[in-house]
């Protein structure tokens, strides 16, 4: 329900948070130059969504650089599959690795696996409000309990997109 022209995705050669943020900073600077010189649209909100399955090296540096450059940095810990799982159930379970998490997710999305990481959006979209609630509940629980993992900030990005796309009327 969000217009495609509202979102620009800038591909990255990196998968680690530090590399993703560096690429976003470079893309943001390029966008600022093009908007001044060529009258291109200035992108207002920049987001990096990273998962931690590639490791946590440079995480603090990436967070600080994102903050310094006014880029929102969201995490999925351990991976995006955790966000997908929250569409079906609430859990605070830590997963040993992404394979274990994917195995759990396949109970709900049987065709999702290492060779097919394209979930059925027709199945997920109606469950988006539940996933949003579960992510918010998880963040509240972790704040209260002092935990940081597992986690996802996908709901924050989606809420922002929803707000931008439907000013005055909510998508969900």
DSSP file (Angstrom, degrees, kcal/mol; ACC not computed):
  #  RESIDUE AA STRUCTURE BP1 BP2  ACC     N-H-->O    O-->H-N    N-H-->O    O-->H-N    TCO  KAPPA ALPHA  PHI   PSI    X-CA   Y-CA   Z-CA
    1    1 A X              0   0    0      0, 0.0     2,-0.5     0, 0.0     3,-0.0   0.000 360.0 360.0 360.0  -1.8    0.0    0.0    0.0
    2    2 A X        -     0   0    0      1,-0.0     5,-0.1     2,-0.0   160,-0.1  -0.852 360.0-111.7 -98.5 125.8    3.0    2.3    0.1
    3    3 A X    >   -     0   0    0     -2,-0.5     3,-1.7     1,-0.1     4,-0.4  -0.286  18.8-134.2 -57.2 134.5    3.8    4.0   -3.3
    4    4 A X  G >  S+     0   0    0      1,-0.3     3,-1.3     2,-0.2    -1,-0.1   0.813 102.9  63.6 -61.1 -31.7    7.0    2.7   -4.8
    5    5 A X  G 3  S+     0   0    0      1,-0.3    -1,-0.3     3,-0.0    -2,-0.1   0.646  91.3  67.6 -70.2 -11.7    8.2    6.2   -5.6
    6    6 A X  G <  S+     0   0    0     -3,-1.7     2,-0.4     1,-0.1    -1,-0.3   0.756 100.1  53.7 -74.7 -24.4    8.3    7.0   -1.9
    7    7 A X    <   -     0   0    0     -3,-1.3     2,-0.5    -4,-0.4    -1,-0.1  -0.935  60.1-171.4-120.4 131.3   11.1    4.6   -1.3
    8    8 A X        -     0   0    0     -2,-0.4     2,-0.6     2,-0.0    -3,-0.0  -0.984  12.9-153.8-116.1 130.7   14.5    4.4   -2.9
    9    9 A X        -     0   0    0     -2,-0.5     2,-0.7     0, 0.0    -2,-0.0  -0.914   2.3-159.5-106.6 124.3   16.7    1.4   -2.2
   10   10 A X        -     0   0    0     -2,-0.6    17,-0.1     0, 0.0    -2,-0.0  -0.893  18.8-136.7-103.8 109.2   20.4    1.9   -2.5
   11   11 A X        -     0   0    0     -2,-0.7     2,-0.3     2,-0.0     3,-0.0  -0.229  18.5-157.3 -64.1 154.7   22.2   -1.5   -2.9
   12   12 A X        -     0   0    0      2,-0.2     8,-0.1     1,-0.1    -1,-0.0  -0.965  25.3-144.8-132.2 148.6   25.3   -2.1   -1.0
   13   13 A X  S    S+     0   0    0     -2,-0.3     2,-0.2     6,-0.1     7,-0.1   0.556  84.4  80.0 -82.3  -9.3   28.2   -4.5   -1.5
   14   14 A X        -     0   0    0      5,-0.1    -2,-0.2     1,-0.1     3,-0.0  -0.598  49.5-177.5-100.6 157.9   28.4   -4.8    2.3
   15   15 A X        +     0   0    0     -2,-0.2    36,-0.4    39,-0.1    39,-0.2   0.415  61.7  91.4-125.8  -8.7   26.4   -6.8    4.8
   16   16 A X  S  > S-     0   0    0      1,-0.1     4,-2.6    34,-0.1     5,-0.2  -0.615  84.0-117.8 -88.0 150.1   28.0   -5.6    8.0
   17   17 A X  H  > S+     0   0    0     38,-0.3     4,-2.5    -2,-0.2     5,-0.2   0.877 112.6  52.2 -54.5 -41.9   26.5   -2.6    9.9
   18   18 A X  H  > S+     0   0    0     39,-0.4     4,-2.3     1,-0.2    -1,-0.2   0.928 112.6  43.9 -63.4 -45.4   29.7   -0.5    9.5
   19   19 A X  H  > S+     0   0    0      2,-0.2     4,-2.3     1,-0.2    -1,-0.2   0.889 113.2  51.8 -66.2 -39.8   29.9   -1.1    5.7
   20   20 A X  H  X S+     0   0    0     -4,-2.6     4,-2.1     2,-0.2    -2,-0.2   0.914 111.5  46.6 -63.1 -43.6   26.1   -0.5    5.3
   21   21 A X  H  X S+     0   0    0     -4,-2.5     4,-2.8    -5,-0.2     5,-0.2   0.918 110.5  52.6 -66.1 -43.3   26.3    2.8    7.2
   22   22 A X  H  X S+     0   0    0     -4,-2.3     4,-2.2     1,-0.2    -2,-0.2   0.922 110.8  47.9 -57.7 -43.9   29.4    4.0    5.2
   23   23 A X  H  X S+     0   0    0     -4,-2.3     4,-2.5     1,-0.2    -1,-0.2   0.894 111.5  50.3 -63.9 -39.7   27.5    3.3    2.0
   24   24 A X  H  X S+     0   0    0     -4,-2.1     4,-2.7     2,-0.2    -2,-0.2   0.903 109.0  51.2 -65.8 -40.9   24.4    5.1    3.2
   25   25 A X  H  X S+     0   0    0     -4,-2.8     4,-2.4     2,-0.2    -2,-0.2   0.928 112.2  47.0 -61.0 -44.7   26.5    8.2    4.2
   26   26 A X  H  X S+     0   0    0     -4,-2.2     4,-2.3    -5,-0.2    -2,-0.2   0.915 113.2  48.0 -63.8 -42.9   28.1    8.2    0.8
   27   27 A X  H  X S+     0   0    0     -4,-2.5     4,-2.4     2,-0.2    -2,-0.2   0.883 111.2  51.2 -65.4 -38.2   24.7    7.9   -1.0
   28   28 A X  H  X S+     0   0    0     -4,-2.7     4,-2.4     2,-0.2    -2,-0.2   0.924 110.5  48.1 -65.2 -44.0   23.3   10.6    1.2
   29   29 A X  H  X S+     0   0    0     -4,-2.4     4,-2.2     2,-0.2    -2,-0.2   0.905 112.1  49.9 -62.6 -40.7   26.1   13.0    0.4
   30   30 A X  H  X S+     0   0    0     -4,-2.3     4,-2.6     1,-0.2    -2,-0.2   0.910 110.0  50.5 -63.4 -42.4   25.7   12.2   -3.3
   31   31 A X  H  X S+     0   0    0     -4,-2.4     4,-2.1     1,-0.2    -2,-0.2   0.899 109.3  51.2 -62.7 -40.9   22.0   12.9   -3.1
   32   32 A X  H  X S+     0   0    0     -4,-2.4     4,-1.6     2,-0.2    -1,-0.2   0.908 111.4  47.7 -63.2 -42.2   22.6   16.2   -1.4
   33   33 A X  H  X S+     0   0    0     -4,-2.2     4,-2.9     1,-0.2     5,-0.3   0.933 112.7  48.4 -63.4 -46.2   25.1   17.2   -4.2
   34   34 A X  H  X S+     0   0    0     -4,-2.6     4,-2.1     1,-0.2     6,-1.6   0.843 109.1  53.0 -65.8 -33.3   22.7   16.2   -6.9
   35   35 A X  H  < S+     0   0    0     -4,-2.1     4,-0.4     4,-0.3    -1,-0.2   0.857 114.3  42.5 -70.9 -32.6   19.8   18.1   -5.3
   36   36 A X  H  < S+     0   0    0     -4,-1.6    -2,-0.2    -5,-0.2    -1,-0.2   0.917 125.8  31.8 -76.1 -44.2   21.9   21.2   -5.2
   37   37 A X  H  < S+     0   0    0     -4,-2.9    -3,-0.2    -5,-0.2    -2,-0.2   0.920 134.3  21.7 -80.9 -46.5   23.4   20.9   -8.7
   38   38 A X  S  < S-     0   0    0     -4,-2.1    -3,-0.2    -5,-0.3    -1,-0.1   0.393  99.2-114.3-110.0   1.6   20.8   19.2  -10.7
   39   39 A X        +     0   0    0     -5,-0.4    -4,-0.3    -4,-0.4    -3,-0.1   0.718  57.6 162.7  72.1  19.4   17.6   19.9   -8.8
   40   40 A X        -     0   0    0     -6,-1.6    -1,-0.2     1,-0.1     2,-0.1  -0.262  50.1 -83.2 -66.5 159.4   17.1   16.2   -8.0
   41   41 A X        -     0   0    0      1,-0.1     2,-0.6    -7,-0.0    -1,-0.1  -0.420  41.1-129.8 -65.4 135.4   14.8   15.3   -5.1
   42   42 A X        -     0   0    0     -2,-0.1     2,-0.5    -7,-0.1    -1,-0.1  -0.788  18.0-132.1 -88.7 122.9   16.4   15.5   -1.7
   43   43 A X        -     0   0    0     -2,-0.6     3,-0.1     1,-0.2    -8,-0.0  -0.632  18.9-166.0 -77.1 125.4   15.7   12.4    0.3
   44   44 A X        +     0   0    0     -2,-0.5     2,-0.5     1,-0.2    -1,-0.2   0.909  67.0  39.2 -82.0 -45.1   14.6   13.4    3.7
   45   45 A X        -     0   0    0     26,-0.0     2,-0.4     2,-0.0    -1,-0.2  -0.928  63.9-167.2-117.5 127.8   14.9   10.2    5.8
   46   46 A X        -     0   0    0     -2,-0.5    26,-3.0    24,-0.5     2,-0.4  -0.932   8.9-176.5-114.0 134.1   17.7    7.7    5.5
   47   47 A X  E     -a   72   0A   0     -2,-0.4     2,-0.4    24,-0.2    26,-0.2  -0.973  15.2-166.6-129.7 143.3   17.5    4.3    7.0
   48   48 A X  E     -a   73   0A   0     24,-2.7    26,-3.2    -2,-0.4     2,-0.6  -0.999   8.3-167.6-123.3 127.5   20.0    1.4    7.3
   49   49 A X  E     +a   74   0A   0     -2,-0.4     2,-0.3    24,-0.2    26,-0.2  -0.968  17.1 171.6-116.5 117.0   18.5   -1.9    8.4
   50   50 A X  E     -a   75   0A   0     24,-2.6    26,-2.0    -2,-0.6     2,-0.3  -0.907  23.3-144.1-126.0 149.2   21.2   -4.4    9.3
   51   51 A X  E     -a   76   0A   0    -36,-0.4     3,-0.4    -2,-0.3   -34,-0.2  -0.751  15.1-134.9-107.7 166.4   21.2   -7.8   10.9
   52   52 A X  S >  S+     0   0    0     24,-1.6     3,-2.1    26,-0.4    27,-0.2   0.356  78.7 100.0-102.2   5.1   23.8   -9.1   13.3
   53   53 A X  T 3  S+     0   0    0     25,-1.1    -1,-0.2    23,-0.3     3,-0.1   0.756  80.0  59.5 -64.4 -21.1   24.3  -12.5   11.8
   54   54 A X  T 3  S-     0   0    0     -3,-0.4    -1,-0.3     1,-0.3     3,-0.2   0.409 123.7 -90.3 -85.2   2.9   27.5  -11.2   10.1
   55   55 A X    <   -     0   0    0     -3,-2.1   -38,-0.3     1,-0.1    -1,-0.3  -0.363  25.2 -98.9 111.0 168.7   29.0  -10.3   13.4
   56   56 A X    >   +     0   0    0     -2,-0.1     3,-1.9    -3,-0.1     4,-0.3   0.275  67.4 134.5-110.6   8.1   29.0   -7.3   15.7
   57   57 A X  T 3  S+     0   0    0      1,-0.3   -39,-0.4    -3,-0.2   -40,-0.1  -0.394  79.9   8.7 -62.3 131.4   32.4   -5.9   14.7
   58   58 A X  T 3> S+     0   0    0     -2,-0.1     4,-2.7   -41,-0.1    -1,-0.3   0.584  87.0 132.0  77.5  10.8   32.2   -2.2   14.3
   59   59 A X  H <> S+     0   0    0     -3,-1.9     4,-2.4     2,-0.2     5,-0.2   0.918  73.2  45.0 -62.9 -45.8   28.7   -2.0   15.7
   60   60 A X  H  > S+     0   0    0     -4,-0.3     4,-2.3     2,-0.2    -1,-0.2   0.911 114.7  48.9 -65.4 -41.8   29.4    1.0   18.0
   61   61 A X  H  > S+     0   0    0      2,-0.2     4,-2.5     1,-0.2    -2,-0.2   0.909 111.6  49.4 -63.9 -42.1   31.3    2.8   15.3
   62   62 A X  H  X S+     0   0    0     -4,-2.7     4,-2.5     2,-0.2    -2,-0.2   0.914 110.4  50.9 -63.3 -42.7   28.4    2.3   12.8
   63   63 A X  H  X S+     0   0    0     -4,-2.4     4,-2.2     1,-0.2    -2,-0.2   0.916 112.6  45.5 -61.2 -44.2   25.9    3.5   15.4
   64   64 A X  H  X S+     0   0    0     -4,-2.3     4,-2.9     2,-0.2    -2,-0.2   0.906 112.9  49.5 -67.5 -41.6   27.8    6.7   16.0
   65   65 A X  H  X S+     0   0    0     -4,-2.5     4,-1.4     2,-0.2    -2,-0.2   0.901 111.1  50.2 -65.9 -39.5   28.5    7.4   12.4
   66   66 A X  H  <>S+     0   0    0     -4,-2.5     5,-2.8    -5,-0.2     3,-0.3   0.936 112.8  46.7 -61.7 -46.0   24.8    6.9   11.6
   67   67 A X  H ><5S+     0   0    0     -4,-2.2     3,-1.5     1,-0.2    -2,-0.2   0.925 110.4  52.3 -62.3 -45.3   23.8    9.3   14.4
   68   68 A X  H 3<5S+     0   0    0     -4,-2.9    -1,-0.2     1,-0.3    -2,-0.2   0.784 115.0  42.6 -61.7 -27.3   26.4   11.9   13.3
   69   69 A X  T 3<5S-     0   0    0     -4,-1.4    -1,-0.3    -3,-0.3    -2,-0.2   0.202 114.3-113.2-106.7  14.4   25.0   11.8    9.7
   70   70 A X  T < 5 +     0   0    0     -3,-1.5   -24,-0.5     1,-0.2     2,-0.4   0.921  67.6 143.4  53.5  51.0   21.3   11.8   10.7
   71   71 A X      < -     0   0    0     -5,-2.8     2,-0.4    -6,-0.1    -1,-0.2  -0.982  51.1-126.7-119.4 129.7   20.7    8.3    9.4
   72   72 A X  E     -a   47   0A   0    -26,-3.0   -24,-2.7    -2,-0.4     2,-0.6  -0.622  23.1-160.6 -75.5 129.7   18.4    5.9   11.2
   73   73 A X  E     -a   48   0A   0     -2,-0.4     2,-0.3   -26,-0.2   -24,-0.2  -0.952  11.8-179.9-116.6 114.9   20.1    2.6   12.0
   74   74 A X  E     -a   49   0A   0    -26,-3.2   -24,-2.6    -2,-0.6     2,-0.3  -0.824  10.1-150.1-112.9 153.1   17.8   -0.3   12.8
   75   75 A X  E     -a   50   0A   0     -2,-0.3    78,-1.6   -26,-0.2     2,-0.5  -0.888  16.0-160.4-124.1 152.0   18.8   -3.8   13.7
   76   76 A X  E     -aB  51 152A   0    -26,-2.0   -24,-1.6    -2,-0.3     2,-0.5  -0.991  32.6-135.9-122.1 119.5   17.4   -7.3   13.3
   77   77 A X  E    S- B   0 151A   0     74,-3.2    74,-2.1    -2,-0.5    73,-0.7  -0.957  85.2  -4.0-126.3 112.1   19.1   -9.6   15.8
   78   78 A X  S    S-     0   0    0     -2,-0.5   -25,-1.1    72,-0.2   -26,-0.4  -0.964 131.9 -43.3 -90.1 -19.8   20.0  -12.2   14.8
   79   79 A X    >>  -     0   0    0    -28,-0.2     3,-1.7   -27,-0.2     4,-0.7  -0.955  56.6 -84.6-160.9 174.6   18.5  -11.7   11.3
   80   80 A X  H 3> S+     0   0    0     -2,-0.3     4,-1.9     1,-0.3     3,-0.4   0.769 115.5  73.4 -60.5 -26.0   15.6  -10.5    9.2
   81   81 A X  H 3> S+     0   0    0      1,-0.2     4,-2.3     2,-0.2    -1,-0.3   0.804  88.0  61.0 -60.7 -28.1   14.1  -14.0    9.8
   82   82 A X  H <> S+     0   0    0     -3,-1.7     4,-1.7     2,-0.2    -1,-0.2   0.921 103.3  49.8 -64.9 -41.9   13.3  -12.9   13.4
   83   83 A X  H  < S+     0   0    0     -4,-0.7     4,-0.5    -3,-0.4    -2,-0.2   0.914 110.5  50.4 -60.0 -43.4   11.1  -10.1   12.0
   84   84 A X  H >< S+     0   0    0     -4,-1.9     3,-1.4     1,-0.2     4,-0.3   0.903 107.1  54.2 -62.3 -40.7    9.3  -12.5    9.8
   85   85 A X  H >X S+     0   0    0     -4,-2.3     3,-2.1     1,-0.3     4,-2.0   0.863  97.4  64.8 -61.6 -36.4    8.7  -14.9   12.7
   86   86 A X  T 3< S+     0   0    0     -4,-1.7    -1,-0.3     1,-0.3    48,-0.2   0.651  87.9  70.3 -65.1 -13.7    7.1  -12.1   14.7
   87   87 A X  T <4 S+     0   0    0     -3,-1.4    -1,-0.3    -4,-0.5    -2,-0.2   0.743 112.6  28.5 -68.8 -22.2    4.3  -12.0   12.1
   88   88 A X  T <4 S+     0   0    0     -3,-2.1     2,-0.3     1,-0.3    -2,-0.2   0.715 129.6   5.7-112.1 -30.4    3.2  -15.4   13.4
   89   89 A X     <  -     0   0    0     -4,-2.0     2,-0.4     2,-0.0    -1,-0.3  -0.998  62.0-117.7-157.2 152.8    4.2  -15.5   17.1
   90   90 A X        +     0   0    0     -2,-0.3     2,-0.3    -3,-0.1    45,-0.0  -0.774  43.7 159.3 -88.4 134.8    5.6  -13.5   19.9
   91   91 A X        -     0   0    0     -2,-0.4    -2,-0.0    43,-0.1    59,-0.0  -0.986  38.6-169.1-154.3 148.8    8.9  -14.8   21.3
   92   92 A X        +     0   0    0     -2,-0.3    57,-0.1     2,-0.1    -1,-0.1   0.198  50.2 136.5-113.1   9.1   11.9  -13.6   23.3
   93   93 A X        -     0   0    0      1,-0.1     2,-0.4     0, 0.0    57,-0.1  -0.304  51.9-134.6 -62.2 135.0   13.8  -16.8   22.5
   94   94 A X        -     0   0    0     55,-0.1     2,-0.4    56,-0.1    -1,-0.1  -0.735  19.3-142.6 -85.1 140.8   17.4  -16.4   21.6
   95   95 A X        -     0   0    0     -2,-0.4     3,-0.1     1,-0.1     4,-0.0  -0.890   9.1-139.2-109.2 136.5   18.4  -18.5   18.6
   96   96 A X  S    S-     0   0    0     -2,-0.4     2,-0.3     1,-0.1    -1,-0.1   0.870  81.8 -18.6 -60.3 -39.2   21.8  -20.3   18.4
   97   97 A X  S  > S-     0   0    0     -3,-0.1     4,-1.6     1,-0.0     3,-0.3  -0.950  73.4 -91.5-158.2 175.5   22.1  -19.4   14.7
   98   98 A X  H  > S+     0   0    0     -2,-0.3     4,-3.1     1,-0.2     5,-0.2   0.823 119.4  61.6 -67.2 -31.1   20.1  -18.3   11.7
   99   99 A X  H  > S+     0   0    0      2,-0.2     4,-2.3     1,-0.2    -1,-0.2   0.920 104.4  48.6 -60.8 -42.4   19.5  -21.9   10.7
  100  100 A X  H  > S+     0   0    0     -3,-0.3     4,-1.7     2,-0.2    -1,-0.2   0.907 113.5  47.1 -62.7 -42.0   17.7  -22.6   13.9
  101  101 A X  H  X S+     0   0    0     -4,-1.6     4,-2.5     2,-0.2    -2,-0.2   0.912 111.5  50.1 -65.9 -43.9   15.6  -19.5   13.4
  102  102 A X  H  X S+     0   0    0     -4,-3.1     4,-2.1     1,-0.2    -2,-0.2   0.878 106.5  56.3 -63.1 -38.1   14.8  -20.4    9.8
  103  103 A X  H  < S+     0   0    0     -4,-2.3     4,-0.4    -5,-0.2    -1,-0.2   0.924 109.9  45.2 -59.3 -44.6   13.8  -23.9   10.9
  104  104 A X  H >< S+     0   0    0     -4,-1.7     3,-1.5     1,-0.2     4,-0.4   0.916 111.3  53.1 -64.1 -43.9   11.2  -22.3   13.2
  105  105 A X  H >X S+     0   0    0     -4,-2.5     4,-2.3     1,-0.3     3,-1.9   0.834  96.2  67.8 -61.9 -33.7   10.1  -19.9   10.6
  106  106 A X  T 3< S+     0   0    0     -4,-2.1    -1,-0.3     1,-0.3    -2,-0.2   0.658  84.2  71.9 -66.4 -14.4    9.5  -22.7    8.1
  107  107 A X  T <4 S+     0   0    0     -3,-1.5    -1,-0.3    -4,-0.4     3,-0.2   0.839 114.4  26.2 -62.4 -31.2    6.6  -24.0   10.3
  108  108 A X  T <4 S+     0   0    0     -3,-1.9     2,-0.4    -4,-0.4    -2,-0.2   0.743 134.2  34.0-103.1 -32.2    4.7  -20.9    9.1
  109  109 A X    ><  +     0   0    0     -4,-2.3     3,-2.1     1,-0.1    -1,-0.2  -0.737  68.4 179.1-124.3  79.6    6.4  -20.3    5.7
  110  110 A X  T 3  S+     0   0    0     -2,-0.4    -1,-0.1     1,-0.3    -4,-0.1   0.742  78.6  54.1 -59.4 -25.9    7.2  -23.8    4.4
  111  111 A X  T 3  S+     0   0    0      2,-0.0     2,-0.5     7,-0.0    -1,-0.3   0.473  84.0 103.5 -88.1  -0.7    8.8  -22.6    1.2
  112  112 A X    <   +     0   0    0     -3,-2.1     2,-0.3    -7,-0.1     5,-0.2  -0.717  46.0 128.2 -85.7 123.7   11.2  -20.2    2.9
  113  113 A X  B >  S-C  116   0B   0      3,-1.9     3,-1.6    -2,-0.5     5,-0.1  -0.938  73.6 -74.1-160.6 179.4   14.8  -21.6    3.0
  114  114 A X  T 3  S+     0   0    0      1,-0.3     3,-0.3    -2,-0.3    -2,-0.0   0.819 131.0  45.5 -55.1 -34.3   18.4  -20.7    2.2
  115  115 A X  T 3  S+     0   0    0      1,-0.2     2,-0.3     2,-0.0    -1,-0.3   0.599 120.6  39.9 -85.2 -11.6   17.7  -21.1   -1.6
  116  116 A X  B <   +C  113   0B   0     -3,-1.6    -3,-1.9     1,-0.0    -1,-0.2  -0.750  58.2 162.0-140.0  88.8   14.4  -19.1   -1.4
  117  117 A X        +     0   0    0     -2,-0.3     2,-0.6    -3,-0.3    -5,-0.1  -0.145  46.2 105.5-100.5  37.7   14.6  -16.1    0.8
  118  118 A X        -     0   0    0     -7,-0.2    -1,-0.1    -5,-0.1     3,-0.0  -0.874  61.6-152.0-117.3  95.7   11.5  -14.4   -0.7
  119  119 A X        -     0   0    0     -2,-0.6     2,-0.9     1,-0.1     3,-0.1  -0.256  29.2 -96.4 -68.3 155.9    8.7  -14.8    1.7
  120  120 A X    >>  -     0   0    0      1,-0.2     4,-1.9     2,-0.1     3,-0.9  -0.614  34.8-165.8 -72.9 104.7    5.1  -15.0    0.5
  121  121 A X  H 3> S+     0   0    0     -2,-0.9     4,-3.0     1,-0.3     5,-0.2   0.797  85.1  63.4 -66.8 -28.6    4.0  -11.3    1.0
  122  122 A X  H 3> S+     0   0    0      1,-0.2     4,-0.5     2,-0.2    -1,-0.3   0.818 108.9  42.4 -65.1 -28.6    0.3  -12.3    0.6
  123  123 A X  H <4 S+     0   0    0     -3,-0.9     4,-0.4     2,-0.1    -2,-0.2   0.870 119.5  43.0 -80.0 -40.6    0.7  -14.4    3.7
  124  124 A X  H >< S+     0   0    0     -4,-1.9     3,-1.5     1,-0.2     4,-0.4   0.897 100.0  66.6 -75.8 -42.1    2.7  -11.8    5.6
  125  125 A X  H >< S+     0   0    0     -4,-3.0     3,-1.7     1,-0.3     4,-0.3   0.867  99.1  50.2 -55.9 -44.5    0.9   -8.5    4.8
  126  126 A X  T 3< S+     0   0    0     -4,-0.5     3,-0.3     1,-0.3    -1,-0.3   0.758 111.7  51.8 -64.6 -19.4   -2.4   -9.4    6.7
  127  127 A X  T <> S+     0   0    0     -3,-1.5     4,-2.2    -4,-0.4     3,-0.3   0.379  79.1 102.2 -95.1   3.2   -0.2  -10.3    9.7
  128  128 A X  H <> S+     0   0    0     -3,-1.7     4,-2.7    -4,-0.4     5,-0.2   0.891  76.9  53.7 -57.9 -44.3    1.7   -7.0    9.7
  129  129 A X  H  > S+     0   0    0     -4,-0.3     4,-2.4    -3,-0.3    -1,-0.2   0.899 109.7  49.5 -58.5 -37.8   -0.2   -5.4   12.6
  130  130 A X  H  > S+     0   0    0     -3,-0.3     4,-2.7    -4,-0.2    -1,-0.2   0.920 111.1  48.8 -65.4 -43.3    0.6   -8.5   14.7
  131  131 A X  H  X S+     0   0    0     -4,-2.2     4,-2.5     2,-0.2    -2,-0.2   0.906 111.0  50.7 -62.4 -41.5    4.3   -8.3   13.8
  132  132 A X  H  X S+     0   0    0     -4,-2.7     4,-2.2     2,-0.2    -2,-0.2   0.933 112.7  45.9 -61.2 -46.7    4.3   -4.6   14.7
  133  133 A X  H  X S+     0   0    0     -4,-2.4     4,-2.7    -5,-0.2    -2,-0.2   0.908 112.6  50.8 -62.7 -42.7    2.7   -5.2   18.1
  134  134 A X  H  X S+     0   0    0     -4,-2.7     4,-2.4   -48,-0.2    -2,-0.2   0.894 110.7  48.3 -64.4 -40.3    5.0   -8.1   18.8
  135  135 A X  H  X S+     0   0    0     -4,-2.5     4,-2.4     2,-0.2    -1,-0.2   0.911 113.2  47.4 -66.3 -42.0    8.1   -6.0   18.0
  136  136 A X  H  X S+     0   0    0     -4,-2.2     4,-2.3    -5,-0.2    -2,-0.2   0.918 112.8  49.3 -63.9 -43.5    6.9   -3.2   20.2
  137  137 A X  H  X S+     0   0    0     -4,-2.7     4,-2.6     1,-0.2    -2,-0.2   0.897 110.4  51.0 -62.3 -41.3    6.1   -5.6   23.0
  138  138 A X  H  X S+     0   0    0     -4,-2.4     4,-2.8     2,-0.2    -2,-0.2   0.920 109.8  49.0 -62.6 -45.0    9.6   -7.2   22.6
  139  139 A X  H  X S+     0   0    0     -4,-2.4     4,-2.3     2,-0.2    -2,-0.2   0.904 112.1  49.0 -62.7 -40.8   11.3   -3.8   22.8
  140  140 A X  H  X S+     0   0    0     -4,-2.3     4,-2.1     2,-0.2    -2,-0.2   0.916 112.6  48.1 -64.2 -43.5    9.2   -2.9   25.9
  141  141 A X  H  X S+     0   0    0     -4,-2.6     4,-3.0     1,-0.2     5,-0.2   0.920 112.4  48.5 -62.1 -44.9   10.1   -6.3   27.5
  142  142 A X  H  X>S+     0   0    0     -4,-2.8     4,-2.4     2,-0.2     5,-1.1   0.880 109.9  51.6 -66.7 -37.1   13.8   -5.8   26.7
  143  143 A X  H  <5S+     0   0    0     -4,-2.3    -1,-0.2    -5,-0.2    -2,-0.2   0.922 115.3  42.7 -62.9 -43.3   13.8   -2.3   28.1
  144  144 A X  H  <5S+     0   0    0     -4,-2.1    -2,-0.2     1,-0.2    -1,-0.2   0.911 122.9  37.1 -68.2 -43.6   12.3   -3.5   31.3
  145  145 A X  H  <5S-     0   0    0     -4,-3.0    -2,-0.2    -5,-0.2    -1,-0.2   0.652 107.3-119.9 -86.8 -16.8   14.4   -6.7   31.6
  146  146 A X  T  <5 +     0   0    0     -4,-2.4     2,-0.2     1,-0.3    -3,-0.2   0.699  65.3 136.2  85.7  19.6   17.6   -5.1   30.3
  147  147 A X      < -     0   0    0     -5,-1.1    -1,-0.3    -6,-0.2     3,-0.1  -0.583  36.5-173.0 -96.1 161.7   18.1   -7.4   27.3
  148  148 A X        +     0   0    0      1,-0.3     2,-0.4    -2,-0.2    -1,-0.1   0.439  49.8 104.1-127.2  -7.5   19.0   -6.5   23.8
  149  149 A X        +     0   0    0    -57,-0.1    -1,-0.3    -7,-0.1     2,-0.2  -0.995  67.2  27.1-140.5 142.1   18.6   -9.8   21.9
  150  150 A X  S    S+     0   0    0    -73,-0.7     2,-0.3    -2,-0.4   -72,-0.2   0.634  88.0 146.6 -72.3 165.9   16.7  -10.9   20.0
  151  151 A X  E     -B   77   0A   0    -74,-2.1   -74,-3.2    -2,-0.2     2,-0.3  -0.990  30.1-165.0-159.9 162.0   15.4   -7.7   18.5
  152  152 A X  E     -B   76   0A   0     -2,-0.3   -76,-0.2   -76,-0.2   -13,-0.1  -0.973  13.6-172.5-151.4 144.2   14.0   -6.0   15.5
  153  153 A X    >>  +     0   0    0    -78,-1.6     4,-1.5    -2,-0.3     3,-0.7   0.186  61.0 108.1-115.2  11.5   13.5   -2.4   14.5
  154  154 A X  H 3> S+     0   0    0    -79,-0.3     4,-2.6     1,-0.3     5,-0.2   0.866  74.7  59.4 -57.1 -36.6   11.7   -3.3   11.2
  155  155 A X  H 3> S+     0   0    0      1,-0.2     4,-2.5     2,-0.2    -1,-0.3   0.859 101.6  53.4 -62.5 -34.6    8.5   -2.0   12.8
  156  156 A X  H <> S+     0   0    0     -3,-0.7     4,-1.9     2,-0.2    -1,-0.2   0.907 110.5  46.5 -67.2 -41.5   10.0    1.4   13.4
  157  157 A X  H  X S+     0   0    0     -4,-1.5     4,-2.5     2,-0.2    -2,-0.2   0.927 114.0  47.9 -64.5 -45.0   10.9    1.7    9.7
  158  158 A X  H  X S+     0   0    0     -4,-2.6     4,-2.7     1,-0.2    -2,-0.2   0.889 109.8  52.6 -65.5 -38.8    7.5    0.5    8.6
  159  159 A X  H  X S+     0   0    0     -4,-2.5     4,-2.3    -5,-0.2    -1,-0.2   0.905 110.4  48.6 -62.3 -40.5    5.7    2.9   10.9
  160  160 A X  H  X S+     0   0    0     -4,-1.9     4,-2.5     2,-0.2    -2,-0.2   0.923 112.2  47.8 -65.2 -44.6    7.8    5.7    9.4
  161  161 A X  H  X S+     0   0    0     -4,-2.5     4,-2.6     1,-0.2     5,-0.2   0.914 111.7  50.8 -61.3 -42.5    7.0    4.7    5.9
  162  162 A X  H  X S+     0   0    0     -4,-2.7     4,-2.1     1,-0.2    -2,-0.2   0.914 110.5  49.1 -60.6 -43.8    3.3    4.4    6.8
  163  163 A X  H  < S+     0   0    0     -4,-2.3    -2,-0.2     1,-0.2    -1,-0.2   0.917 114.3  44.8 -63.0 -44.6    3.3    7.8    8.3
  164  164 A X  H >< S+     0   0    0     -4,-2.5     3,-0.5     1,-0.2    -2,-0.2   0.879 117.3  44.4 -68.0 -38.4    5.0    9.4    5.2
  165  165 A X  H 3< S+     0   0    0     -4,-2.6    -1,-0.2     1,-0.2    -2,-0.2   0.796 123.4  32.4 -78.6 -28.8    2.8    7.5    2.7
  166  166 A X  T >< S-     0   0    0     -4,-2.1     3,-2.7    -5,-0.2    -1,-0.2  -0.352  73.7-176.0-129.4  52.5   -0.5    8.1    4.5
  167  167 A X  T <  S+     0   0    0     -3,-0.5    -3,-0.1     1,-0.3    -4,-0.1  -0.310  81.2   7.0 -54.3 119.5   -0.3   11.4    6.2
  168  168 A X  T 3  S+     0   0    0     -2,-0.1     2,-0.4    -5,-0.1    -1,-0.3   0.196 125.8  67.2  91.8 -16.4   -3.6   11.8    8.1
  169  169 A X  S <  S-     0   0    0     -3,-2.7     2,-0.2    -7,-0.2     3,-0.0  -0.974  76.4-134.6-140.0 126.9   -4.8    8.2    7.3
  170  170 A X        -     0   0    0     -2,-0.4    -7,-0.1     1,-0.1    -3,-0.0  -0.507   3.8-147.5 -79.8 142.5   -3.2    5.1    8.6
  171  171 A X              0   0    0     -2,-0.2    -1,-0.1     1,-0.1    -8,-0.0   0.842 360.0 360.0 -72.5 -35.8   -2.5    2.1    6.4
  172  172 A X              0   0    0    -44,-0.0    -1,-0.1   -43,-0.0    -2,-0.1   0.280 360.0 360.0-146.7 360.0   -3.2   -0.2    9.3
